[in-house]
Amino acid sequence: MHVSHLDAADAFVTLDGSTIRELAGRVSLPAEHQSLAEATVPVGGATAEHYHVRSEELYFFTGGTGHLRVGDDYRDVRAGECVVIPPGAVHKLTNTGAGPLTLLCCCAPAYRNDDTVLTGG
């Protein structure tokens, strides 16, 4: 059994510009087929528009409010909601709230920078 704790996870910035603390995946625990991380988008911040070639992502929002665009679908998001982002779907997350926007992000297969394609939008 392998166990991690969020407070012990080192934060790092992903290619899309979000700050994450990985709980399971290639950087932390030996999860080979998926990854789980807490991501934070600061007040007034946004991720770079991007897509993942192979990874499906689940975003489970744990705090704050924001705006998510996936392809041509635009939606306000808030704590308690979960969104599925399929591989190849261009997406961008913007914090529209007064505090940090936090979420758990699960990627399958596990997150890799080389699976992320920035689209410049």
Secondary structure, DSSP 8 states (H G I E B T S, - for coil): -----GGG--EEE-TTS-EEEEEESSSSS--SS-EEEEEEE-TT-B---EEESS-EEEEEEEESEEEEEETTEEEEEETT-EEEE-TT--EEEEE-SSS-EEEEEEEES---GGGEEE---
